[in-house]
């Protein structure tokens, strides 16, 4: 196994950094990454509470209009 000291390693990393960053940016998708790991229980509960709070606030502010039982209108900011 080849031995290398940290200063040489840092130099090699710095030399290739721009090229690697350009390659990553070129091959990167413009779309948002899809979440691959499941949310933990606490995170899901917190997000649910935040969504319910935001929905109730929108209802109180008159941003949600119930057009029929299954059709709503939500006014985004």
Buried (B, 14 or more C-beta within 10 A) or exposed (E): EEEEEEEEEEEEEEEEEEEEEEEEEEEEEEEEEEEEEEEEEEEEEEEEEEEEEEEEEBEEEEBBEEEEEEEEEEEEE
